Amino acid sequence: MSAEVAEIQANAQNRYEVTRADLPLSCPMPGMSLWNSHPRVYLPIEDKGYAKCPYCGADYVLKD
């Protein structure tokens, strides 16, 4: 039996809350549709608790 993963629409929001389970963090995230997005880039969020994607400007906040 396979588990279904909910697809996250890429570039649909300006702010995403992520947890340590989402690390390493990339934009677009693994569950996002890539066909209409930018190349995947890994974002260093661990030190400051936030990161901004240089391609789409999405803000990511690490929520513990």
N, C-alpha and C positions, 0 to 999 in steps of 0.2 A: 504494500500500500504506500503510495507516495503522498507527501504533504504538499498542499497547494500553497504557493507563496503569492501574497498580494502584490501586484505590480504597483510601483510608485511612479507617478508621472514625472518625468524629468523636467526641470526648469519650470515647474508649476508654482513654486513658492519662492519667496525671497529669504525665508528663514526656516531652518530645519533643526530640531532638537535630536541629538544622537546620544547613545550611551557607549560605555566601554565595549559592549558586545559588538558594536558597529566598527570597531577599529581593526585594522588600519582604515582610516576614513578616505574615501575617494569620492570625487564628484565627476560624473554622476555616480550615485551609489549603486551597488550590485543589483538591487531590486528595481531600478529605474529603467524605463525604456530608452534604448540608446539611439534609435534610428533618427530622432530629431534633435539630438543633443550634440555636445562637443566631445572632443577626445577626453578619455579618462585621465584625471590628474589626482595624485595623492596629496592630501592636505595634512600638515602637521598641527594637530589640535591638542595634543596631550599636554604641552607646557603651559599654554595660556588659557585653555578651556574654550577657545573659539577660533574660527578660521573663516576666511573668505575665499571663494573660488575665483581665480584670476580670469576665467573664461566667461562665466555667466553672472558673477557677482553675488551668488547665493551665500548667505551667512549660515554657518553651522555653529551650534552651541553644544558643548559637552555637558550633559545632564547626568549627575551622579545621584 
